[in-house]
Amino acid sequence: MKLNAIKTSPMSILYYRMNSTEPGTAMPELARSMIHTEGVELIKDWIKHL
């Protein structure tokens, strides 16, 4: 995976980590128990337009 795989958000580490609640994977790592879906969608759209 690349940090920001151009136009392929599922291949982006940033997208993957923001879309996870798994300890050690989730971003941010602290106080993370749910996914901020609006934030994930914003990152997904940003990656698509790189």
C-alpha distance matrix in Angstrom:
0.0 3.8 6.7 8.4 7.4 11.1 13.0 10.3 10.2 9.0 5.5 5.9 5.9 9.5 10.4 9.3 11.3 14.1 14.5 15.1 18.3 17.4 18.7 16.4 13.4 15.4 15.6 18.3 19.0 22.8 25.0 22.3 23.8 22.9 20.3 21.5 21.1 22.5 20.1 17.1 18.7 19.3 15.7 14.8 17.7 17.0 13.5 15.4 18.0 16.2
3.8 0.0 3.8 5.4 5.2 8.8 11.5 9.9 9.8 10.1 6.7 5.4 5.9 8.4 10.1 10.3 11.8 14.1 15.3 16.4 19.7 19.2 20.2 17.6 14.8 16.1 15.5 17.9 19.2 22.8 25.2 22.7 24.6 23.6 20.8 21.4 21.1 21.9 19.2 16.6 18.1 18.0 14.2 13.9 16.3 14.8 11.4 13.8 15.8 13.4
6.7 3.8 0.0 3.8 6.2 9.3 12.0 11.0 9.8 10.8 8.4 5.3 4.9 5.7 8.5 9.5 10.1 11.9 13.8 15.2 18.2 18.2 18.9 16.4 13.6 14.3 12.9 15.0 16.7 20.1 22.5 20.4 22.7 21.7 18.9 19.1 19.2 19.7 16.6 14.5 16.3 15.7 11.9 12.4 14.9 12.9 10.1 13.3 14.8 12.4
8.4 5.4 3.8 0.0 3.8 5.9 8.5 8.2 7.3 9.6 7.7 4.8 6.7 6.5 7.9 10.1 11.6 12.3 13.9 16.1 19.5 20.0 21.2 19.1 16.0 16.1 14.5 16.6 18.9 22.1 24.1 21.7 23.7 22.1 18.9 18.6 18.1 18.1 15.4 13.2 14.2 13.4 9.7 9.8 11.7 9.6 6.5 9.6 11.0 8.7
7.4 5.2 6.2 3.8 0.0 3.8 6.3 5.6 6.4 8.2 5.8 4.9 8.1 9.1 9.4 11.0 13.4 14.4 15.2 17.4 21.0 21.4 23.0 21.0 17.7 18.1 17.2 19.5 21.6 25.0 26.8 24.1 25.7 23.9 20.6 20.6 19.5 19.8 17.5 14.8 15.2 15.0 11.6 10.5 12.2 10.9 7.2 8.9 10.9 8.9
11.1 8.8 9.3 5.9 3.8 0.0 3.8 5.5 7.3 10.2 8.7 8.1 11.5 11.7 11.6 13.8 16.3 16.6 17.4 20.1 23.7 24.4 26.2 24.4 21.0 21.1 19.8 21.9 24.4 27.5 29.2 26.5 28.0 25.9 22.4 21.8 20.4 20.0 18.0 15.7 15.2 14.6 11.8 10.3 10.8 9.5 6.0 6.5 7.9 5.8
13.0 11.5 12.0 8.5 6.3 3.8 0.0 3.8 6.1 9.1 9.0 9.2 12.9 12.9 11.6 14.0 16.8 16.7 16.7 19.8 23.5 24.6 26.8 25.5 21.8 21.6 20.5 22.8 25.3 28.3 29.5 26.6 27.7 25.2 21.5 20.8 18.7 18.4 17.1 14.5 13.3 13.2 11.1 8.6 8.7 8.6 5.5 3.9 6.4 6.5
10.3 9.9 11.0 8.2 5.6 5.5 3.8 0.0 3.8 5.7 5.6 6.9 10.7 11.4 9.7 11.2 14.5 14.9 14.4 17.1 20.9 21.7 24.1 22.9 19.2 19.3 18.8 21.3 23.5 26.7 27.8 24.7 25.5 23.2 19.7 19.6 17.6 18.0 16.7 13.6 12.9 13.7 11.2 8.4 9.9 10.5 7.0 6.4 9.8 9.8
10.2 9.8 9.8 7.3 6.4 7.3 6.1 3.8 0.0 3.8 5.3 5.1 8.5 8.5 6.1 8.1 11.3 11.2 10.8 13.7 17.5 18.6 21.0 20.0 16.3 15.9 15.4 17.8 20.1 23.2 24.2 21.0 21.9 19.5 16.0 15.9 14.0 14.6 13.2 9.9 9.8 10.8 8.1 5.5 8.1 8.8 5.9 6.7 10.2 10.4
9.0 10.1 10.8 9.6 8.2 10.2 9.1 5.7 3.8 0.0 3.8 5.5 8.1 9.2 6.6 6.6 10.3 11.0 9.7 12.0 15.8 16.4 19.1 18.4 14.6 14.7 15.1 17.9 19.5 22.8 23.7 20.3 20.8 18.6 15.3 16.2 14.4 15.9 14.7 11.0 11.5 13.4 10.8 8.3 11.4 12.5 9.7 10.3 13.9 14.1
5.5 6.7 8.4 7.7 5.8 8.7 9.0 5.6 5.3 3.8 0.0 3.8 6.6 8.9 7.8 7.5 10.8 12.5 12.0 13.7 17.4 17.4 19.6 18.2 14.6 15.5 15.7 18.4 19.9 23.4 24.9 21.7 22.7 21.0 17.9 18.8 17.5 18.8 17.1 13.6 14.4 15.6 12.5 10.5 13.4 13.5 10.1 11.2 14.4 13.6
5.9 5.4 5.3 4.8 4.9 8.1 9.2 6.9 5.1 5.5 3.8 0.0 3.8 5.3 5.2 6.1 8.6 10.0 10.6 12.5 16.1 16.5 18.2 16.5 13.0 13.4 12.9 15.5 17.2 20.7 22.4 19.5 21.0 19.4 16.3 16.8 16.0 17.0 14.6 11.6 13.0 13.5 9.9 9.0 12.0 11.4 8.2 10.6 13.3 12.0
5.9 5.9 4.9 6.7 8.1 11.5 12.9 10.7 8.5 8.1 6.6 3.8 0.0 3.8 5.5 4.9 6.0 8.4 9.7 10.7 13.9 13.7 15.0 12.9 9.6 10.4 10.0 12.7 14.0 17.6 19.6 17.0 18.8 17.8 15.2 16.1 16.2 17.5 14.8 12.1 14.4 14.8 11.2 11.3 14.6 13.7 11.1 14.0 16.4 15.0
9.5 8.4 5.7 6.5 9.1 11.7 12.9 11.4 8.5 9.2 8.9 5.3 3.8 0.0 3.8 5.5 5.4 6.2 8.5 10.3 13.3 14.0 15.1 13.4 10.2 9.7 8.1 10.4 12.6 15.9 17.7 15.2 17.3 16.1 13.2 13.4 13.8 14.6 11.5 9.3 11.9 11.8 8.2 9.4 12.5 11.2 9.5 12.9 14.9 13.7
10.4 10.1 8.5 7.9 9.4 11.6 11.6 9.7 6.1 6.6 7.8 5.2 5.5 3.8 0.0 3.8 5.6 5.2 6.0 8.8 12.3 13.6 15.5 14.7 11.0 10.1 9.3 11.8 14.0 17.1 18.2 15.2 16.5 14.5 11.3 11.5 11.0 12.2 9.8 6.7 9.0 9.8 6.7 6.7 10.3 10.2 8.6 11.2 13.9 13.6
9.3 10.3 9.5 10.1 11.0 13.8 14.0 11.2 8.1 6.6 7.5 6.1 4.9 5.5 3.8 0.0 3.8 5.6 5.2 6.5 10.1 10.7 12.9 12.1 8.3 8.2 8.9 11.7 13.0 16.4 17.5 14.3 15.3 13.8 11.1 12.6 12.3 14.4 12.4 9.1 11.7 13.3 10.4 9.9 13.7 14.0 12.0 14.3 17.2 16.9
11.3 11.8 10.1 11.6 13.4 16.3 16.8 14.5 11.3 10.3 10.8 8.6 6.0 5.4 5.6 3.8 0.0 3.8 5.4 5.3 8.1 8.7 10.1 9.1 5.5 4.8 5.2 8.1 9.2 12.6 14.1 11.2 12.8 12.0 9.9 11.5 12.4 14.5 12.0 9.6 13.0 14.0 11.2 12.0 15.6 15.3 14.0 16.8 19.3 18.7
14.1 14.1 11.9 12.3 14.4 16.6 16.7 14.9 11.2 11.0 12.5 10.0 8.4 6.2 5.2 5.6 3.8 0.0 3.8 5.6 8.1 10.2 11.8 11.6 8.5 6.0 5.0 7.3 9.6 12.3 13.0 10.0 11.5 9.9 7.1 7.9 9.0 10.8 8.2 6.3 9.9 10.9 8.8 10.1 13.5 13.5 13.0 15.7 18.0 18.0
14.5 15.3 13.8 13.9 15.2 17.4 16.7 14.4 10.8 9.7 12.0 10.6 9.7 8.5 6.0 5.2 5.4 3.8 0.0 3.8 7.1 9.4 12.1 12.7 9.3 7.3 8.1 10.4 11.9 14.5 14.5 10.9 11.2 9.0 6.0 7.9 7.8 10.6 9.3 6.4 9.4 11.7 10.1 10.1 13.7 14.6 13.9 15.9 18.7 19.2
15.1 16.4 15.2 16.1 17.4 20.1 19.8 17.1 13.7 12.0 13.7 12.5 10.7 10.3 8.8 6.5 5.3 5.6 3.8 0.0 3.8 5.5 8.5 9.6 6.6 4.9 7.4 9.7 10.0 12.6 12.7 9.1 9.2 8.2 6.7 9.7 10.5 13.7 12.3 10.0 13.2 15.3 13.6 13.8 17.5 18.2 17.2 19.4 22.2 22.4
18.3 19.7 18.2 19.5 21.0 23.7 23.5 20.9 17.5 15.8 17.4 16.1 13.9 13.3 12.3 10.1 8.1 8.1 7.1 3.8 0.0 3.8 6.3 8.8 7.2 5.0 8.0 9.4 8.7 10.5 10.0 6.4 5.9 6.1 6.6 10.2 11.9 15.1 14.0 12.4 15.8 17.8 16.4 17.1 20.6 21.2 20.6 22.9 25.6 25.8
17.4 19.2 18.2 20.0 21.4 24.4 24.6 21.7 18.6 16.4 17.4 16.5 13.7 14.0 13.6 10.7 8.7 10.2 9.4 5.5 3.8 0.0 3.8 6.3 5.4 5.5 9.2 10.8 9.0 11.3 11.7 8.7 8.6 9.8 10.4 13.8 15.4 18.6 17.2 15.3 18.7 20.6 18.8 19.2 22.9 23.3 22.2 24.6 27.4 27.2
18.7 20.2 18.9 21.2 23.0 26.2 26.8 24.1 21.0 19.1 19.6 18.2 15.0 15.1 15.5 12.9 10.1 11.8 12.1 8.5 6.3 3.8 0.0 3.8 5.4 5.9 9.1 9.9 7.0 9.0 10.1 8.3 9.2 11.5 12.6 15.6 17.8 20.7 18.9 17.5 21.1 22.5 20.5 21.5 25.1 25.1 24.0 26.7 29.3 28.7
16.4 17.6 16.4 19.1 21.0 24.4 25.5 22.9 20.0 18.4 18.2 16.5 12.9 13.4 14.7 12.1 9.1 11.6 12.7 9.6 8.8 6.3 3.8 0.0 3.8 6.0 8.4 9.5 6.7 9.7 11.9 10.5 12.3 14.1 14.5 17.1 19.2 21.7 19.3 17.8 21.5 22.5 20.0 21.1 24.7 24.2 22.8 25.8 28.2 27.1
13.4 14.8 13.6 16.0 17.7 21.0 21.8 19.2 16.3 14.6 14.6 13.0 9.6 10.2 11.0 8.3 5.5 8.5 9.3 6.6 7.2 5.4 5.4 3.8 0.0 3.8 6.5 8.7 7.3 10.8 12.7 10.3 12.0 12.8 12.2 14.8 16.3 18.9 16.6 14.6 18.1 19.3 16.7 17.5 21.2 20.8 19.3 22.2 24.7 23.8
15.4 16.1 14.3 16.1 18.1 21.1 21.6 19.3 15.9 14.7 15.5 13.4 10.4 9.7 10.1 8.2 4.8 6.0 7.3 4.9 5.0 5.5 5.9 6.0 3.8 0.0 3.8 5.8 5.3 8.6 9.9 7.1 9.0 9.5 8.9 11.2 13.3 15.7 13.4 12.0 15.7 16.8 14.6 15.9 19.4 19.2 18.3 21.2 23.6 23.1
15.6 15.5 12.9 14.5 17.2 19.8 20.5 18.8 15.4 15.1 15.7 12.9 10.0 8.1 9.3 8.9 5.2 5.0 8.1 7.4 8.0 9.2 9.1 8.4 6.5 3.8 0.0 2.9 4.9 7.9 9.7 7.6 10.5 10.6 9.4 10.5 12.8 14.5 11.5 10.8 14.5 14.8 12.6 14.6 17.8 17.0 16.6 19.8 21.7 21.0
18.3 17.9 15.0 16.6 19.5 21.9 22.8 21.3 17.8 17.9 18.4 15.5 12.7 10.4 11.8 11.7 8.1 7.3 10.4 9.7 9.4 10.8 9.9 9.5 8.7 5.8 2.9 0.0 3.8 5.7 7.8 6.7 10.2 10.8 10.2 10.8 13.8 15.1 12.1 12.2 16.0 15.8 14.0 16.5 19.4 18.4 18.4 21.7 23.3 22.6
19.0 19.2 16.7 18.9 21.6 24.4 25.3 23.5 20.1 19.5 19.9 17.2 14.0 12.6 14.0 13.0 9.2 9.6 11.9 10.0 8.7 9.0 7.0 6.7 7.3 5.3 4.9 3.8 0.0 3.8 6.7 6.1 9.5 11.3 11.7 13.3 16.2 18.1 15.4 15.1 19.0 19.2 17.3 19.5 22.6 21.8 21.4 24.7 26.5 25.7
22.8 22.8 20.1 22.1 25.0 27.5 28.3 26.7 23.2 22.8 23.4 20.7 17.6 15.9 17.1 16.4 12.6 12.3 14.5 12.6 10.5 11.3 9.0 9.7 10.8 8.6 7.9 5.7 3.8 0.0 3.8 5.5 9.0 11.4 12.7 13.9 17.3 18.9 16.5 17.0 20.7 20.9 19.5 21.9 24.8 24.0 24.1 27.4 29.0 28.3
25.0 25.2 22.5 24.1 26.8 29.2 29.5 27.8 24.2 23.7 24.9 22.4 19.6 17.7 18.2 17.5 14.1 13.0 14.5 12.7 10.0 11.7 10.1 11.9 12.7 9.9 9.7 7.8 6.7 3.8 0.0 3.8 6.5 9.1 11.2 12.4 16.0 17.8 16.0 16.8 20.3 20.8 20.0 22.3 25.1 24.8 25.2 28.2 29.9 29.7
22.3 22.7 20.4 21.7 24.1 26.5 26.6 24.7 21.0 20.3 21.7 19.5 17.0 15.2 15.2 14.3 11.2 10.0 10.9 9.1 6.4 8.7 8.3 10.5 10.3 7.1 7.6 6.7 6.1 5.5 3.8 0.0 3.8 5.9 7.8 9.7 13.0 15.2 13.7 13.8 17.4 18.4 17.5 19.4 22.3 22.4 22.6 25.4 27.4 27.4
23.8 24.6 22.7 23.7 25.7 28.0 27.7 25.5 21.9 20.8 22.7 21.0 18.8 17.3 16.5 15.3 12.8 11.5 11.2 9.2 5.9 8.6 9.2 12.3 12.0 9.0 10.5 10.2 9.5 9.0 6.5 3.8 0.0 3.8 7.1 9.8 12.5 15.3 14.6 14.5 17.8 19.4 18.9 20.2 23.2 23.9 24.1 26.4 28.7 29.2
22.9 23.6 21.7 22.1 23.9 25.9 25.2 23.2 19.5 18.6 21.0 19.4 17.8 16.1 14.5 13.8 12.0 9.9 9.0 8.2 6.1 9.8 11.5 14.1 12.8 9.5 10.6 10.8 11.3 11.4 9.1 5.9 3.8 0.0 3.8 6.5 8.9 11.9 11.7 11.6 14.4 16.3 16.3 17.4 20.2 21.2 21.7 23.7 26.0 26.8
20.3 20.8 18.9 18.9 20.6 22.4 21.5 19.7 16.0 15.3 17.9 16.3 15.2 13.2 11.3 11.1 9.9 7.1 6.0 6.7 6.6 10.4 12.6 14.5 12.2 8.9 9.4 10.2 11.7 12.7 11.2 7.8 7.1 3.8 0.0 3.8 5.6 8.8 8.5 7.8 10.8 12.8 12.7 13.6 16.4 17.6 18.0 19.9 22.2 23.2
21.5 21.4 19.1 18.6 20.6 21.8 20.8 19.6 15.9 16.2 18.8 16.8 16.1 13.4 11.5 12.6 11.5 7.9 7.9 9.7 10.2 13.8 15.6 17.1 14.8 11.2 10.5 10.8 13.3 13.9 12.4 9.7 9.8 6.5 3.8 0.0 3.8 5.6 5.4 6.3 8.8 10.2 10.9 12.4 14.5 15.6 16.7 18.6 20.5 21.6
21.1 21.1 19.2 18.1 19.5 20.4 18.7 17.6 14.0 14.4 17.5 16.0 16.2 13.8 11.0 12.3 12.4 9.0 7.8 10.5 11.9 15.4 17.8 19.2 16.3 13.3 12.8 13.8 16.2 17.3 16.0 13.0 12.5 8.9 5.6 3.8 0.0 3.8 5.4 5.0 6.1 8.6 9.9 10.3 12.3 14.1 15.3 16.4 18.5 20.2
22.5 21.9 19.7 18.1 19.8 20.0 18.4 18.0 14.6 15.9 18.8 17.0 17.5 14.6 12.2 14.4 14.5 10.8 10.6 13.7 15.1 18.6 20.7 21.7 18.9 15.7 14.5 15.1 18.1 18.9 17.8 15.2 15.3 11.9 8.8 5.6 3.8 0.0 3.8 5.5 5.2 6.3 8.8 9.8 10.7 12.4 14.4 15.4 16.9 18.8
20.1 19.2 16.6 15.4 17.5 18.0 17.1 16.7 13.2 14.7 17.1 14.6 14.8 11.5 9.8 12.4 12.0 8.2 9.3 12.3 14.0 17.2 18.9 19.3 16.6 13.4 11.5 12.1 15.4 16.5 16.0 13.7 14.6 11.7 8.5 5.4 5.4 3.8 0.0 3.8 5.4 5.1 6.4 8.6 10.0 10.6 12.4 14.4 15.6 16.9
17.1 16.6 14.5 13.2 14.8 15.7 14.5 13.6 9.9 11.0 13.6 11.6 12.1 9.3 6.7 9.1 9.6 6.3 6.4 10.0 12.4 15.3 17.5 17.8 14.6 12.0 10.8 12.2 15.1 17.0 16.8 13.8 14.5 11.6 7.8 6.3 5.0 5.5 3.8 0.0 3.8 5.4 5.2 6.1 8.7 9.8 10.6 12.4 14.5 15.6
18.7 18.1 16.3 14.2 15.2 15.2 13.3 12.9 9.8 11.5 14.4 13.0 14.4 11.9 9.0 11.7 13.0 9.9 9.4 13.2 15.8 18.7 21.1 21.5 18.1 15.7 14.5 16.0 19.0 20.7 20.3 17.4 17.8 14.4 10.8 8.8 6.1 5.2 5.4 3.8 0.0 3.8 5.4 4.9 6.1 8.5 9.8 10.5 12.5 14.5
19.3 18.0 15.7 13.4 15.0 14.6 13.2 13.7 10.8 13.4 15.6 13.5 14.8 11.8 9.8 13.3 14.0 10.9 11.7 15.3 17.8 20.6 22.5 22.5 19.3 16.8 14.8 15.8 19.2 20.9 20.8 18.4 19.4 16.3 12.8 10.2 8.6 6.3 5.1 5.4 3.8 0.0 3.8 5.4 5.2 6.1 8.7 10.0 10.8 12.6
15.7 14.2 11.9 9.7 11.6 11.8 11.1 11.2 8.1 10.8 12.5 9.9 11.2 8.2 6.7 10.4 11.2 8.8 10.1 13.6 16.4 18.8 20.5 20.0 16.7 14.6 12.6 14.0 17.3 19.5 20.0 17.5 18.9 16.3 12.7 10.9 9.9 8.8 6.4 5.2 5.4 3.8 0.0 3.8 5.5 4.9 6.1 8.6 9.9 10.7
14.8 13.9 12.4 9.8 10.5 10.3 8.6 8.4 5.5 8.3 10.5 9.0 11.3 9.4 6.7 9.9 12.0 10.1 10.1 13.8 17.1 19.2 21.5 21.1 17.5 15.9 14.6 16.5 19.5 21.9 22.3 19.4 20.2 17.4 13.6 12.4 10.3 9.8 8.6 6.1 4.9 5.4 3.8 0.0 3.8 5.5 5.3 6.3 8.9 10.3
17.7 16.3 14.9 11.7 12.2 10.8 8.7 9.9 8.1 11.4 13.4 12.0 14.6 12.5 10.3 13.7 15.6 13.5 13.7 17.5 20.6 22.9 25.1 24.7 21.2 19.4 17.8 19.4 22.6 24.8 25.1 22.3 23.2 20.2 16.4 14.5 12.3 10.7 10.0 8.7 6.1 5.2 5.5 3.8 0.0 3.8 5.5 5.1 6.4 9.0
17.0 14.8 12.9 9.6 10.9 9.5 8.6 10.5 8.8 12.5 13.5 11.4 13.7 11.2 10.2 14.0 15.3 13.5 14.6 18.2 21.2 23.3 25.1 24.2 20.8 19.2 17.0 18.4 21.8 24.0 24.8 22.4 23.9 21.2 17.6 15.6 14.1 12.4 10.6 9.8 8.5 6.1 4.9 5.5 3.8 0.0 3.8 5.5 5.3 6.5
13.5 11.4 10.1 6.5 7.2 6.0 5.5 7.0 5.9 9.7 10.1 8.2 11.1 9.5 8.6 12.0 14.0 13.0 13.9 17.2 20.6 22.2 24.0 22.8 19.3 18.3 16.6 18.4 21.4 24.1 25.2 22.6 24.1 21.7 18.0 16.7 15.3 14.4 12.4 10.6 9.8 8.7 6.1 5.3 5.5 3.8 0.0 3.8 5.4 5.3
15.4 13.8 13.3 9.6 8.9 6.5 3.9 6.4 6.7 10.3 11.2 10.6 14.0 12.9 11.2 14.3 16.8 15.7 15.9 19.4 22.9 24.6 26.7 25.8 22.2 21.2 19.8 21.7 24.7 27.4 28.2 25.4 26.4 23.7 19.9 18.6 16.4 15.4 14.4 12.4 10.5 10.0 8.6 6.3 5.1 5.5 3.8 0.0 3.8 5.7
18.0 15.8 14.8 11.0 10.9 7.9 6.4 9.8 10.2 13.9 14.4 13.3 16.4 14.9 13.9 17.2 19.3 18.0 18.7 22.2 25.6 27.4 29.3 28.2 24.7 23.6 21.7 23.3 26.5 29.0 29.9 27.4 28.7 26.0 22.2 20.5 18.5 16.9 15.6 14.5 12.5 10.8 9.9 8.9 6.4 5.3 5.4 3.8 0.0 3.8
16.2 13.4 12.4 8.7 8.9 5.8 6.5 9.8 10.4 14.1 13.6 12.0 15.0 13.7 13.6 16.9 18.7 18.0 19.2 22.4 25.8 27.2 28.7 27.1 23.8 23.1 21.0 22.6 25.7 28.3 29.7 27.4 29.2 26.8 23.2 21.6 20.2 18.8 16.9 15.6 14.5 12.6 10.7 10.3 9.0 6.5 5.3 5.7 3.8 0.0
